[in-house]
Amino acid sequence: MYKDAQSVMTVLEARVASENWPKLKEAFRSAGNSIDAGIEQSFLVQQVKDPELWRIITIWESQEALDRMRASGETPRGVLIFKAANAEPLLSVHKITGRITGD
């Protein structure tokens, strides 16, 4: 089903050495115990052809929700997750203009 959307997607991307993959996965799993306000979904994904390339893809309910988190002055949770795995991520922000779901 197609739906118009007002959401925002952030993508944090970093190269993580294979010996740090367990740290990355555990940090992501632990972060799920306390989700920031405004987050609809978050995914930890690993590139198939380049397994050291990892991304945290997060869907925010709105640009305002993302802006509130960024204005808090705290280091974003996704950045802390990558830092736990000795990686420095790059951020990109995308406006979601449409969404197809299975509902």
PyMOL commands that set and color helices and strands:
alter all, ss='L'
color gray80, all
select helices_A, chain A and resi 18-31+63-71+77-84
alter helices_A, ss='H'
color red, helices_A
select strands_A, chain A and resi 2-4+8-15+39-46+53-60+90-95+98-100
alter strands_A, ss='S'
color yellow, strands_A
deselect
rebuild
show_as cartoon
